[in-house]
Amino acid sequence: MPQNPFKTSPIPGHRRPPASNVKSRRKGGGYDRFGEAIRYLTIEELRQFFDAIEDYRHKLMMRTIYELGCRVGEFVRIQLKHLSFRRNTVYFPAEHTKTRRQRTSHLPEGLMNEIKSLLRREGRMAKRSERLHNPEEYLFHPGRNGKRHYSENRLRQIFGRYAAAAGLSRPYGTDKQGRSLHELTIHSLRHSHIMHYVHVYKLPLPIVQRPVGHKSLKTTSIYLRPSDEHVGQAYAEVRRRHSAMTKRPKGL
């Protein structure tokens, strides 16, 4: 995996948002969606986070959220019928998305194979084919009732538990009820997907925009803003190469 050029930090020149990942309260109500910190996990932090998850199903859920770059409310409503094993895709119907627009997102082939193995172990998929016994069931569900999906709050609790186990739980304040506010939340997996695929894996912005479900390219373009650390490392790499090219040969 590529070396991580990131460090979780506010965008230079902007203050930390008070309670959510990107949005912040404005005077007079409403939210300012742009110009705030994007709180995401670095590549190394993401490894730490996944390594801290002991429950295999929980790890599979967190990896799936990250690779889809989806919102937690969209993730919990994924049903088996929304999976295409041949194309390694997940379909999000319009009624399940925040923007009320349908879309398709892609999973790595290896991760989709792990999902198929899980479904076969749970008796929800045929042993020698990809036939699903009950396509209406949710992909991940608590207990034995496949017609009942996880609550969004339960997924937030699961993320918070493993973030703390990985040493990534960074509280920065409290809300009106006195509850701790944490820099990283489950929505940070979505931010991490976009930051990594734009900056590390160099995918064009319009390619990333479609599977994550941004209505406007303007929203996705917010993730183009590099951190101070990213800028510093980029300059250091260029200067290292330049120094090697202009270094005086020995003996001269």
C-alpha positions as protocol buffer text, in pm:
chain_id: "A"
residue {
  index: 1
  type: MET
  ca { x: 0 y: 0 z: 0 }
}
residue {
  index: 2
  type: PRO
  ca { x: 134 y: 352 z: -79 }
}
residue {
  index: 3
  type: GLN
  ca { x: 307 y: 550 z: 190 }
}
residue {
  index: 4
  type: ASN
  ca { x: 67 y: 778 z: 371 }
}
residue {
  index: 5
  type: PRO
  ca { x: 98 y: 1148 z: 284 }
}
residue {
  index: 6
  type: PHE
  ca { x: -165 y: 1256 z: 533 }
}
residue {
  index: 7
  type: LYS
  ca { x: -209 y: 1355 z: 890 }
}
residue {
  index: 8
  type: THR
  ca { x: -552 y: 1419 z: 1034 }
}
residue {
  index: 9
  type: SER
  ca { x: -561 y: 1793 z: 1079 }
}
residue {
  index: 10
  type: PRO
  ca { x: -775 y: 2096 z: 1003 }
}
residue {
  index: 11
  type: ILE
  ca { x: -738 y: 2265 z: 667 }
}
residue {
  index: 12
  type: PRO
  ca { x: -486 y: 2550 z: 711 }
}
residue {
  index: 13
  type: GLY
  ca { x: -649 y: 2878 z: 799 }
}
residue {
  index: 14
  type: HIS
  ca { x: -974 y: 2727 z: 922 }
}
residue {
  index: 15
  type: ARG
  ca { x: -1099 y: 2658 z: 1271 }
}
residue {
  index: 16
  type: ARG
  ca { x: -1207 y: 2315 z: 1392 }
}
residue {
  index: 17
  type: PRO
  ca { x: -1579 y: 2243 z: 1341 }
}
residue {
  index: 18
  type: PRO
  ca { x: -1772 y: 2221 z: 1666 }
}
residue {
  index: 19
  type: ALA
  ca { x: -1966 y: 1896 z: 1643 }
}
residue {
  index: 20
  type: SER
  ca { x: -1987 y: 1731 z: 1303 }
}
residue {
  index: 21
  type: ASN
  ca { x: -1729 y: 1612 z: 1052 }
}
residue {
  index: 22
  type: VAL
  ca { x: -1763 y: 1889 z: 793 }
}
residue {
  index: 23
  type: LYS
  ca { x: -2068 y: 2098 z: 866 }
}
residue {
  index: 24
  type: SER
  ca { x: -2068 y: 2380 z: 1119 }
}
residue {
  index: 25
  type: ARG
  ca { x: -2337 y: 2602 z: 1259 }
}
residue {
  index: 26
  type: ARG
  ca { x: -2367 y: 2949 z: 1109 }
}
residue {
  index: 27
  type: LYS
  ca { x: -2521 y: 3251 z: 1277 }
}
residue {
  index: 28
  type: GLY
  ca { x: -2884 y: 3265 z: 1186 }
}
residue {
  index: 29
  type: GLY
  ca { x: -2919 y: 2889 z: 1148 }
}
residue {
  index: 30
  type: GLY
  ca { x: -2828 y: 2644 z: 876 }
}
residue {
  index: 31
  type: TYR
  ca { x: -2492 y: 2490 z: 801 }
}
residue {
  index: 32
  type: ASP
  ca { x: -2185 y: 2600 z: 612 }
}
residue {
  index: 33
  type: ARG
  ca { x: -2074 y: 2287 z: 425 }
}
residue {
  index: 34
  type: PHE
  ca { x: -1750 y: 2429 z: 291 }
}
residue {
  index: 35
  type: GLY
  ca { x: -1421 y: 2558 z: 427 }
}
residue {
  index: 36
  type: GLU
  ca { x: -1401 y: 2347 z: 743 }
}
residue {
  index: 37
  type: ALA
  ca { x: -1186 y: 2059 z: 860 }
}
residue {
  index: 38
  type: ILE
  ca { x: -1227 y: 1722 z: 693 }
}
residue {
  index: 39
  type: ARG
  ca { x: -1163 y: 1469 z: 964 }
}
residue {
  index: 40
  type: TYR
  ca { x: -1033 y: 1147 z: 817 }
}
residue {
  index: 41
  type: LEU
  ca { x: -797 y: 862 z: 905 }
}
residue {
  index: 42
  type: THR
  ca { x: -453 y: 844 z: 751 }
}
residue {
  index: 43
  type: ILE
  ca { x: -352 y: 522 z: 577 }
}
residue {
  index: 44
  type: GLU
  ca { x: -158 y: 416 z: 886 }
}
residue {
  index: 45
  type: GLU
  ca { x: -444 y: 510 z: 1120 }
}
residue {
  index: 46
  type: LEU
  ca { x: -682 y: 308 z: 903 }
}
residue {
  index: 47
  type: ARG
  ca { x: -455 y: 3 z: 944 }
}
residue {
  index: 48
  type: GLN
  ca { x: -446 y: 61 z: 1320 }
}
residue {
  index: 49
  type: PHE
  ca { x: -823 y: 86 z: 1330 }
}
residue {
  index: 50
  type: PHE
  ca { x: -886 y: -236 z: 1134 }
}
residue {
  index: 51
  type: ASP
  ca { x: -619 y: -422 z: 1333 }
}
residue {
  index: 52
  type: ALA
  ca { x: -798 y: -329 z: 1657 }
}
residue {
  index: 53
  type: ILE
  ca { x: -1124 y: -495 z: 1547 }
}
residue {
  index: 54
  type: GLU
  ca { x: -1143 y: -849 z: 1685 }
}
residue {
  index: 55
  type: ASP
  ca { x: -1497 y: -933 z: 1573 }
}
residue {
  index: 56
  type: TYR
  ca { x: -1479 y: -1049 z: 1210 }
}
residue {
  index: 57
  type: ARG
  ca { x: -1828 y: -929 z: 1114 }
}
residue {
  index: 58
  type: HIS
  ca { x: -1760 y: -587 z: 1265 }
}
residue {
  index: 59
  type: LYS
  ca { x: -1435 y: -564 z: 1070 }
}
residue {
  index: 60
  type: LEU
  ca { x: -1615 y: -661 z: 751 }
}
residue {
  index: 61
  type: MET
  ca { x: -1876 y: -390 z: 814 }
}
residue {
  index: 62
  type: MET
  ca { x: -1618 y: -118 z: 875 }
}
residue {
  index: 63
  type: ARG
  ca { x: -1413 y: -221 z: 571 }
}
residue {
  index: 64
  type: THR
  ca { x: -1725 y: -219 z: 355 }
}
residue {
  index: 65
  type: ILE
  ca { x: -1823 y: 131 z: 469 }
}
residue {
  index: 66
  type: TYR
  ca { x: -1472 y: 255 z: 393 }
}
residue {
  index: 67
  type: GLU
  ca { x: -1450 y: 93 z: 49 }
}
residue {
  index: 68
  type: LEU
  ca { x: -1797 y: 211 z: -53 }
}
residue {
  index: 69
  type: GLY
  ca { x: -1739 y: 560 z: 83 }
}
residue {
  index: 70
  type: CYS
  ca { x: -2106 y: 560 z: 180 }
}
residue {
  index: 71
  type: ARG
  ca { x: -2297 y: 729 z: 460 }
}
residue {
  index: 72
  type: VAL
  ca { x: -2385 y: 513 z: 760 }
}
residue {
  index: 73
  type: GLY
  ca { x: -2757 y: 555 z: 694 }
}
residue {
  index: 74
  type: GLU
  ca { x: -2707 y: 419 z: 343 }
}
residue {
  index: 75
  type: PHE
  ca { x: -2491 y: 131 z: 462 }
}
residue {
  index: 76
  type: VAL
  ca { x: -2733 y: -9 z: 718 }
}
residue {
  index: 77
  type: ARG
  ca { x: -3006 y: -32 z: 451 }
}
residue {
  index: 78
  type: ILE
  ca { x: -2807 y: -244 z: 204 }
}
residue {
  index: 79
  type: GLN
  ca { x: -3007 y: -559 z: 124 }
}
residue {
  index: 80
  type: LEU
  ca { x: -2873 y: -874 z: -36 }
}
residue {
  index: 81
  type: LYS
  ca { x: -3063 y: -795 z: -355 }
}
residue {
  index: 82
  type: HIS
  ca { x: -2854 y: -478 z: -390 }
}
residue {
  index: 83
  type: LEU
  ca { x: -2531 y: -677 z: -439 }
}
residue {
  index: 84
  type: SER
  ca { x: -2396 y: -773 z: -781 }
}
residue {
  index: 85
  type: PHE
  ca { x: -2137 y: -1045 z: -726 }
}
residue {
  index: 86
  type: ARG
  ca { x: -2044 y: -1055 z: -1093 }
}
residue {
  index: 87
  type: ARG
  ca { x: -1964 y: -684 z: -1106 }
}
residue {
  index: 88
  type: ASN
  ca { x: -1854 y: -643 z: -741 }
}
residue {
  index: 89
  type: THR
  ca { x: -2099 y: -357 z: -697 }
}
residue {
  index: 90
  type: VAL
  ca { x: -2356 y: -234 z: -448 }
}
residue {
  index: 91
  type: TYR
  ca { x: -2668 y: -53 z: -568 }
}
residue {
  index: 92
  type: PHE
  ca { x: -2815 y: 227 z: -357 }
}
residue {
  index: 93
  type: PRO
  ca { x: -3181 y: 296 z: -448 }
}
residue {
  index: 94
  type: ALA
  ca { x: -3285 y: 660 z: -447 }
}
residue {
  index: 95
  type: GLU
  ca { x: -3505 y: 620 z: -139 }
}
residue {
  index: 96
  type: HIS
  ca { x: -3204 y: 503 z: 66 }
}
residue {
  index: 97
  type: THR
  ca { x: -2971 y: 791 z: -24 }
}
residue {
  index: 98
  type: LYS
  ca { x: -2940 y: 1136 z: 129 }
}
residue {
  index: 99
  type: THR
  ca { x: -2958 y: 1306 z: -212 }
}
residue {
  index: 100
  type: ARG
  ca { x: -3257 y: 1094 z: -324 }
}
residue {
  index: 101
  type: ARG
  ca { x: -3057 y: 984 z: -628 }
}
residue {
  index: 102
  type: GLN
  ca { x: -2980 y: 622 z: -707 }
}
residue {
  index: 103
  type: ARG
  ca { x: -2619 y: 521 z: -756 }
}
residue {
  index: 104
  type: THR
  ca { x: -2385 y: 225 z: -779 }
}
residue {
  index: 105
  type: SER
  ca { x: -2063 y: 186 z: -580 }
}
residue {
  index: 106
  type: HIS
  ca { x: -1782 y: -64 z: -622 }
}
residue {
  index: 107
  type: LEU
  ca { x: -1611 y: -304 z: -381 }
}
residue {
  index: 108
  type: PRO
  ca { x: -1270 y: -470 z: -421 }
}
residue {
  index: 109
  type: GLU
  ca { x: -1307 y: -824 z: -552 }
}
residue {
  index: 110
  type: GLY
  ca { x: -1136 y: -970 z: -245 }
}
residue {
  index: 111
  type: LEU
  ca { x: -1376 y: -796 z: -8 }
}
residue {
  index: 112
  type: MET
  ca { x: -1677 y: -912 z: -208 }
}
residue {
  index: 113
  type: ASN
  ca { x: -1543 y: -1268 z: -192 }
}
residue {
  index: 114
  type: GLU
  ca { x: -1521 y: -1237 z: 187 }
}
residue {
  index: 115
  type: ILE
  ca { x: -1884 y: -1122 z: 196 }
}
residue {
  index: 116
  type: LYS
  ca { x: -1986 y: -1424 z: -12 }
}
residue {
  index: 117
  type: SER
  ca { x: -1796 y: -1656 z: 222 }
}
residue {
  index: 118
  type: LEU
  ca { x: -1974 y: -1500 z: 521 }
}
residue {
  index: 119
  type: LEU
  ca { x: -2314 y: -1542 z: 357 }
}
residue {
  index: 120
  type: ARG
  ca { x: -2243 y: -1908 z: 284 }
}
residue {
  index: 121
  type: ARG
  ca { x: -2129 y: -1972 z: 641 }
}
residue {
  index: 122
  type: GLU
  ca { x: -2449 y: -1809 z: 766 }
}
residue {
  index: 123
  type: GLY
  ca { x: -2658 y: -2024 z: 530 }
}
residue {
  index: 124
  type: ARG
  ca { x: -2784 y: -1723 z: 333 }
}
residue {
  index: 125
  type: MET
  ca { x: -2620 y: -1818 z: 3 }
}
residue {
  index: 126
  type: ALA
  ca { x: -2605 y: -2148 z: -185 }
}
residue {
  index: 127
  type: LYS
  ca { x: -2281 y: -2343 z: -134 }
}
residue {
  index: 128
  type: ARG
  ca { x: -2196 y: -2390 z: -502 }
}
residue {
  index: 129
  type: SER
  ca { x: -2359 y: -2087 z: -663 }
}
residue {
  index: 130
  type: GLU
  ca { x: -2434 y: -1724 z: -591 }
}
residue {
  index: 131
  type: ARG
  ca { x: -2804 y: -1785 z: -539 }
}
residue {
  index: 132
  type: LEU
  ca { x: -2939 y: -1599 z: -239 }
}
residue {
  index: 133
  type: HIS
  ca { x: -3196 y: -1771 z: -21 }
}
residue {
  index: 134
  type: ASN
  ca { x: -3369 y: -1449 z: 86 }
}
residue {
  index: 135
  type: PRO
  ca { x: -3266 y: -1144 z: -123 }
}
residue {
  index: 136
  type: GLU
  ca { x: -3485 y: -912 z: 88 }
}
residue {
  index: 137
  type: GLU
  ca { x: -3268 y: -961 z: 397 }
}
residue {
  index: 138
  type: TYR
  ca { x: -3025 y: -692 z: 502 }
}
residue {
  index: 139
  type: LEU
  ca { x: -2660 y: -760 z: 429 }
}
residue {
  index: 140
  type: PHE
  ca { x: -2566 y: -701 z: 793 }
}
residue {
  index: 141
  type: HIS
  ca { x: -2818 y: -728 z: 1073 }
}
residue {
  index: 142
  type: PRO
  ca { x: -2810 y: -771 z: 1451 }
}
residue {
  index: 143
  type: GLY
  ca { x: -2929 y: -1103 z: 1587 }
}
residue {
  index: 144
  type: ARG
  ca { x: -3105 y: -1359 z: 1371 }
}
residue {
  index: 145
  type: ASN
  ca { x: -3372 y: -1141 z: 1214 }
}
residue {
  index: 146
  type: GLY
  ca { x: -3249 y: -1057 z: 865 }
}
residue {
  index: 147
  type: LYS
  ca { x: -3545 y: -824 z: 807 }
}
residue {
  index: 148
  type: ARG
  ca { x: -3419 y: -584 z: 1075 }
}
residue {
  index: 149
  type: HIS
  ca { x: -3113 y: -370 z: 1004 }
}
residue {
  index: 150
  type: TYR
  ca { x: -2863 y: -214 z: 1244 }
}
residue {
  index: 151
  type: SER
  ca { x: -2944 y: 129 z: 1378 }
}
residue {
  index: 152
  type: GLU
  ca { x: -2713 y: 409 z: 1273 }
}
residue {
  index: 153
  type: ASN
  ca { x: -2639 y: 483 z: 1637 }
}
residue {
  index: 154
  type: ARG
  ca { x: -2530 y: 122 z: 1697 }
}
residue {
  index: 155
  type: LEU
  ca { x: -2279 y: 150 z: 1411 }
}
residue {
  index: 156
  type: ARG
  ca { x: -2146 y: 473 z: 1560 }
}
residue {
  index: 157
  type: GLN
  ca { x: -2097 y: 295 z: 1893 }
}
residue {
  index: 158
  type: ILE
  ca { x: -1912 y: 8 z: 1725 }
}
residue {
  index: 159
  type: PHE
  ca { x: -1682 y: 251 z: 1546 }
}
residue {
  index: 160
  type: GLY
  ca { x: -1617 y: 445 z: 1866 }
}
residue {
  index: 161
  type: ARG
  ca { x: -1528 y: 130 z: 2059 }
}
residue {
  index: 162
  type: TYR
  ca { x: -1264 y: 22 z: 1809 }
}
residue {
  index: 163
  type: ALA
  ca { x: -1132 y: 372 z: 1754 }
}
residue {
  index: 164
  type: ALA
  ca { x: -1065 y: 385 z: 2128 }
}
residue {
  index: 165
  type: ALA
  ca { x: -903 y: 40 z: 2120 }
}
residue {
  index: 166
  type: ALA
  ca { x: -675 y: 160 z: 1839 }
}
residue {
  index: 167
  type: GLY
  ca { x: -576 y: 471 z: 2034 }
}
residue {
  index: 168
  type: LEU
  ca { x: -757 y: 696 z: 1787 }
}
residue {
  index: 169
  type: SER
  ca { x: -1028 y: 831 z: 2014 }
}
residue {
  index: 170
  type: ARG
  ca { x: -952 y: 1203 z: 2033 }
}
residue {
  index: 171
  type: PRO
  ca { x: -1219 y: 1399 z: 2224 }
}
residue {
  index: 172
  type: TYR
  ca { x: -1213 y: 1776 z: 2175 }
}
residue {
  index: 173
  type: GLY
  ca { x: -1516 y: 1896 z: 2370 }
}
residue {
  index: 174
  type: THR
  ca { x: -1866 y: 1815 z: 2488 }
}
residue {
  index: 175
  type: ASP
  ca { x: -2215 y: 1869 z: 2351 }
}
residue {
  index: 176
  type: LYS
  ca { x: -2508 y: 2034 z: 2531 }
}
residue {
  index: 177
  type: GLN
  ca { x: -2583 y: 1707 z: 2713 }
}
residue {
  index: 178
  type: GLY
  ca { x: -2224 y: 1684 z: 2839 }
}
residue {
  index: 179
  type: ARG
  ca { x: -2133 y: 1395 z: 2607 }
}
residue {
  index: 180
  type: SER
  ca { x: -1782 y: 1385 z: 2462 }
}
residue {
  index: 181
  type: LEU
  ca { x: -1734 y: 1495 z: 2103 }
}
residue {
  index: 182
  type: HIS
  ca { x: -1470 y: 1302 z: 1913 }
}
residue {
  index: 183
  type: GLU
  ca { x: -1255 y: 1419 z: 1626 }
}
residue {
  index: 184
  type: LEU
  ca { x: -1304 y: 1090 z: 1440 }
}
residue {
  index: 185
  type: THR
  ca { x: -1649 y: 937 z: 1390 }
}
residue {
  index: 186
  type: ILE
  ca { x: -1784 y: 665 z: 1164 }
}
residue {
  index: 187
  type: HIS
  ca { x: -1841 y: 933 z: 898 }
}
residue {
  index: 188
  type: SER
  ca { x: -1462 y: 971 z: 894 }
}
residue {
  index: 189
  type: LEU
  ca { x: -1448 y: 642 z: 702 }
}
residue {
  index: 190
  type: ARG
  ca { x: -1634 y: 812 z: 417 }
}
residue {
  index: 191
  type: HIS
  ca { x: -1400 y: 1111 z: 433 }
}
residue {
  index: 192
  type: SER
  ca { x: -1103 y: 872 z: 439 }
}
residue {
  index: 193
  type: HIS
  ca { x: -1225 y: 691 z: 126 }
}
residue {
  index: 194
  type: ILE
  ca { x: -1247 y: 1016 z: -69 }
}
residue {
  index: 195
  type: MET
  ca { x: -916 y: 1158 z: 56 }
}
residue {
  index: 196
  type: HIS
  ca { x: -728 y: 834 z: -13 }
}
residue {
  index: 197
  type: TYR
  ca { x: -873 y: 769 z: -356 }
}
residue {
  index: 198
  type: VAL
  ca { x: -819 y: 1130 z: -465 }
}
residue {
  index: 199
  type: HIS
  ca { x: -476 y: 1197 z: -314 }
}
residue {
  index: 200
  type: VAL
  ca { x: -311 y: 855 z: -274 }
}
residue {
  index: 201
  type: TYR
  ca { x: -459 y: 656 z: -560 }
}
residue {
  index: 202
  type: LYS
  ca { x: -494 y: 962 z: -788 }
}
residue {
  index: 203
  type: LEU
  ca { x: -844 y: 895 z: -922 }
}
residue {
  index: 204
  type: PRO
  ca { x: -1002 y: 1186 z: -1114 }
}
residue {
  index: 205
  type: LEU
  ca { x: -1252 y: 1384 z: -910 }
}
residue {
  index: 206
  type: PRO
  ca { x: -1556 y: 1303 z: -1133 }
}
residue {
  index: 207
  type: ILE
  ca { x: -1479 y: 929 z: -1094 }
}
residue {
  index: 208
  type: VAL
  ca { x: -1486 y: 955 z: -714 }
}
residue {
  index: 209
  type: GLN
  ca { x: -1791 y: 1181 z: -714 }
}
residue {
  index: 210
  type: ARG
  ca { x: -2026 y: 921 z: -863 }
}
residue {
  index: 211
  type: PRO
  ca { x: -1987 y: 624 z: -622 }
}
residue {
  index: 212
  type: VAL
  ca { x: -1988 y: 844 z: -308 }
}
residue {
  index: 213
  type: GLY
  ca { x: -2306 y: 1016 z: -422 }
}
residue {
  index: 214
  type: HIS
  ca { x: -2212 y: 1383 z: -423 }
}
residue {
  index: 215
  type: LYS
  ca { x: -2477 y: 1580 z: -610 }
}
residue {
  index: 216
  type: SER
  ca { x: -2225 y: 1844 z: -717 }
}
residue {
  index: 217
  type: LEU
  ca { x: -1859 y: 1824 z: -817 }
}
residue {
  index: 218
  type: LYS
  ca { x: -1813 y: 2132 z: -599 }
}
residue {
  index: 219
  type: THR
  ca { x: -1871 y: 1916 z: -291 }
}
residue {
  index: 220
  type: THR
  ca { x: -1611 y: 1660 z: -398 }
}
residue {
  index: 221
  type: SER
  ca { x: -1362 y: 1935 z: -485 }
}
residue {
  index: 222
  type: ILE
  ca { x: -1341 y: 2030 z: -116 }
}
residue {
  index: 223
  type: TYR
  ca { x: -1127 y: 1718 z: -72 }
}
residue {
  index: 224
  type: LEU
  ca { x: -864 y: 1859 z: -309 }
}
residue {
  index: 225
  type: ARG
  ca { x: -736 y: 2089 z: -38 }
}
residue {
  index: 226
  type: PRO
  ca { x: -411 y: 1937 z: 93 }
}
residue {
  index: 227
  type: SER
  ca { x: -300 y: 1944 z: 455 }
}
residue {
  index: 228
  type: ASP
  ca { x: 20 y: 2121 z: 564 }
}
residue {
  index: 229
  type: GLU
  ca { x: 183 y: 1779 z: 603 }
}
residue {
  index: 230
  type: HIS
  ca { x: 88 y: 1676 z: 249 }
}
residue {
  index: 231
  type: VAL
  ca { x: 234 y: 1998 z: 109 }
}
residue {
  index: 232
  type: GLY
  ca { x: 554 y: 1958 z: 313 }
}
residue {
  index: 233
  type: GLN
  ca { x: 607 y: 1597 z: 208 }
}
residue {
  index: 234
  type: ALA
  ca { x: 543 y: 1679 z: -158 }
}
residue {
  index: 235
  type: TYR
  ca { x: 802 y: 1958 z: -150 }
}
residue {
  index: 236
  type: ALA
  ca { x: 1050 y: 1736 z: 36 }
}
residue {
  index: 237
  type: GLU
  ca { x: 1018 y: 1462 z: -227 }
}
residue {
  index: 238
  type: VAL
  ca { x: 1073 y: 1704 z: -516 }
}
residue {
  index: 239
  type: ARG
  ca { x: 1373 y: 1862 z: -344 }
}
residue {
  index: 240
  type: ARG
  ca { x: 1520 y: 1519 z: -269 }
}
residue {
  index: 241
  type: ARG
  ca { x: 1503 y: 1427 z: -638 }
}
residue {
  index: 242
  type: HIS
  ca { x: 1640 y: 1766 z: -741 }
}
residue {
  index: 243
  type: SER
  ca { x: 1929 y: 1734 z: -495 }
}
residue {
  index: 244
  type: ALA
  ca { x: 2018 y: 1389 z: -631 }
}
residue {
  index: 245
  type: MET
  ca { x: 2020 y: 1522 z: -989 }
}
residue {
  index: 246
  type: THR
  ca { x: 2242 y: 1823 z: -913 }
}
residue {
  index: 247
  type: LYS
  ca { x: 2478 y: 1652 z: -670 }
}
residue {
  index: 248
  type: ARG
  ca { x: 2842 y: 1699 z: -771 }
}
residue {
  index: 249
  type: PRO
  ca { x: 3008 y: 1370 z: -871 }
}
residue {
  index: 250
  type: LYS
  ca { x: 3282 y: 1242 z: -641 }
}
residue {
  index: 251
  type: GLY
  ca { x: 3634 y: 1338 z: -742 }
}
residue {
  index: 252
  type: LEU
  ca { x: 3538 y: 1674 z: -899 }
}
